[in-house]
Amino acid sequence: MNAAILCVGTELVTGVVRDVNASFLIEKLLRKGIFPKWVSFVPDEVEEIADSVRFFIERKADFLFVVGGLGPTADDLTREGIAKAVGRPLHFSEEAWKNICCFYSRIRGIEPPENNKRQALLPEGALLIPNEVGTAPAFVLEGRPKIFAFPGVPREVEFFWHNLEKEIPDVPSEMYRSATLKFCGIGESQLEEQIRPLLLALPRNLRFSFLPNYGEVWFFLYGHKVSSEEITKGEEILESIKSTFSSYLFSQYGETLEEAVGKMLLEQGLRIALAESCTGGLVGSRITDVPGSSRYFERGYIVYSNQAKITDLGVPEDILNRFGAVSEETAQYLAEGVRRKAQTDIGLGITGIAGPGGGTLEKPVGLVYIGVSDGTKTVVRRFQFGGDRLMNKRFFAQAALTTLFVFLKERHKNG
Amino acid sequence: MNAAILCVGTELVTGVVRDVNASFLIEKLLRKGIFPKWVSFVPDEVEEIADSVRFFIERKADFLFVVGGLGPTADDLTREGIAKAVGRPLHFSEEAWKNICCFYSRIRGIEPPENNKRQALLPEGALLIPNEVGTAPAFVLEGRPKIFAFPGVPREVEFFWHNLEKEIPDVPSEMYRSATLKFCGIGESQLEEQIRPLLLALPRNLRFSFLPNYGEVWFFLYGHKVSSEEITKGEEILESIKSTFSSYLFSQYGETLEEAVGKMLLEQGLRIALAESCTGGLVGSRITDVPGSSRYFERGYIVYSNQAKITDLGVPEDILNRFGAVSEETAQYLAEGVRRKAQTDIGLGITGIAGPGGGTLEKPVGLVYIGVSDGTKTVVRRFQFGGDRLMNKRFFAQAALTTLFVFLKERHKNG
């Protein structure tokens, strides 16, 4: 079975916004074994939308997802485009309008503006799917392809997918994709060089992919129309990769690094506090992205100024003067200081130069020191990255979580 | 003039590789004033490639870029797909083969493998464009659309673009796009309803786009084949929108909300400190995404636990017990407490329930209180969102920056 994804929005074809919805749907469809054979982007124009829908009808796609262009404004033309392509008029749905009014009064405490009425228009025969996280309803049109029209706000796409995925069959045998193994603390080429001998036995129809991802390396196998013998062989190879590289492996079922670290903290019964300088709160934000993180995350200090480092965490002024705010010594004091201050088991300290300013020959932009302490042992690691400010912040946060991961792994191994 | 971009590759529609080539071409085409009206991705299948090419021929696109699928292996089928669509046979080009052989001996010091001969096939009448950075030659087919077939390796796409862009006219007046006005603190429909009367005077060829973006609304005008009179008229309308909605307008040249807020703090000579609970550091991270933010950002406290709220910022235990950690009162104490503790001009406090757990009937998941204080005045605002944990965190951070923006705007207006 196959599917087409049609994303509607002038912003998508003029580079204002980068697509996330098509990527989301591609991944979900693949998990169901459905091949997302066509992915297209068109501007907010009735003719273009209608033409593309007709194209997928002619191609006999099994499913068509039309995403975006269901908003209340006059440039939201997906309803009109689909109606035109399938040759059905638009009707005003009282039920849709009632839902929109409910959403408005619940969230905003007001009546919806008059122009929201456009959102209650549906092609004749379409099944209305109420929106619980926004105003625009989705709709489904039976036929070949079965058409799903979703609003383009990413969380609404997710909402409707979860609501409607039961209407899309699971056909796992057609498209195979293995679990994604995620590694940290090892470089892509190093990992590939070591894994490559294991891949010599890979069946013909299976392919592999290494994806570097901000200091992580992701690896998976995939293939189209793969036999079950080939899959079994592939899975055996994956198992041997997993056991050979277990010290770097933090995820195989989609977990993020912050989830993996959170799980280790919980399992080891540890609470943690953070002292962040150059990352400005990014590490805290990632750690608290995990539901239930309050069970192990106590608090964080964003000690951006030197004054904050001194008064909040007791970093000696002398250390800052002698070695600088970005130094091994400061990272150590931050990790140990925050651990003491917050009375936690683990303290994590991060200090670096995100740029673009603030670098010197000796301490260039992209330099970061990460300290981790458990009261008996403090480890400080130094990393040098070469991105712009936002990239560096992202790499720094990743390096902090990686250092913590390795520290906890070691600590666990040693008893 | 318009263009279509057709990216060929099963890896693109199966989520293994994220597109960069279409994004590259979109940007280059827009700079030339050419509207990239269609962007499509298809797998490595002759029929799909041919069908899509035919679609763009029928749509009378001016230019068609077919990217990818020109490699030496059996799944590289772009040559066959284009030949089929335009009804011309493939011919073996001695010249192409000579170039491939030269490249091989120069770079690898060997003869090319036999399967590379496929790369020397060209549709009859196509103009060969030698590849200096890889093996696959590109080709150009005159007609409507004028077809450019490029190999899919990003640096080869760049190479061929630079080689061939002279064949694509510069029509800077043809594609117009205004600056993007970004608003916060006002909903999309509300804004549109109020802007609509101003849009009645919009010239016929100009269109507008409203884009909701996590609590922001982006607005711009665009059009294809717009006269300079129409552009002047459009810009006048933009000016009147800007002055009418100046209290909500924070950006017109691409600035982010955190940049706009940072600029206001600098201009007003204010330093700020943060007390974040549910956002876990996300607001601090966004504020410090801005280079030079150390000039106004002093520090932040991620007071995740109640203990942290009490010991670090002096929120009275009694307040937490009586009103709860997520309450107007706590938000007020956080804003005022962090301002005092860090000795800054402004304090910003955020407390809410990101979910999925922790909600009650009275205080559901998605509820957040934002407090801002400047020592003489403290404002607390309540927001209710309806997303999952990550969405809520994102909305909370956005609401915090919006509340701060409105506070600073008011403060500036009043003296």
Interface residues (C-beta under 8 A of the other chain):
Chain A: G9 T10 E11 L12 V13 T14 G15 V16 V17 R18 S23 I26 E27 L30 F35 P36 K37 W38 V39 S40 F41 V42 P43 D44 E48 D51 S52 F55 R59 G71 P72 T73 A74 D75 I107 R108 P112 P113 E114 N115 N116 E132 V133 T135 V153 R155 E158 M175 R177 S209 L211 Y222 H224 L274 E276 C278 T279 G280 G281 L282 V283 G284 S285 I287 T288 D289 P291 G292 S293 S294 F297 E298 R299 G300 Y301 I302 V303 Y304 S305 Q307 A308 D312 A342 A354 G355 P356 G357 R389 L390 K393
Chain B: T10 L12 V13 T14 G15 V16 R18 S23 I26 E27 L30 F35 P36 K37 W38 V39 S40 F41 V42 P43 E48 D51 S52 F55 R59 R177 T180 G187 E188 S189 Q190 E192 E193 R196 R207 F208 S209 F210 L211 P212 N213 W218 F220 Y222 L274 E276 C278 T279 G280 G281 L282 V283 G284 S285 I287 T288 D289 P291 G292 S293 S294 F297 E298 R299 G300 Y301 I302 V303 Y304 S305 Q307 A308 D312 A342 A354 G355 P356 G357 Q384 G386 G387 D388 R389 L390 M391 K393
